[in-house]
């Protein structure tokens, strides 16, 4: 077994949102369930039935608690700066006539992000929350 000297530093590349979109458009990330967090392309946890059920229930309840002049986005990207584009379970967005067809919402258009954490609570708190 090979051991790695802890003093050896490996340089990593931080991807921008533009880089990330170019890779998706080129098919490099095709069929991959990933998101961009702090310049790193991160695998997303598989969605299990219990997780999906909670997201569906929250989506169903939106008519009771969300006025019509807002949009509830379900598991869609949100552009948060130059190096992060997470895909939260739910995001409450400011209303926009195009329903964000022409670009993903940014931090100023995103009012609330909800992550349903079945297995990803530590990652969501440590990585996603600060973003």
Number of C-alpha atoms within 10 A of each C-alpha: 3 4 5 7 7 6 6 7 7 6 6 8 8 14 18 20 20 11 14 21 15 13 13 14 11 10 11 11 15 11 8 11 13 17 19 24 21 22 19 17 20 13 11 14 12 9 11 10 9 11 16 14 12 15 19 15 10 18 15 10 11 15 11 7 8 12 10 10 9 15 18 23 21 17 15 15 21 22 20 20 13 13 21 23 27 22 22 20 22 21 23 18 23 18 15 13 7 8 16 14 9 7 11 16 22 15 14 10 16 21 12 13 16 14 19 17 15 13 13 12 13 10 11 16 13 10 12 16 10 8 16
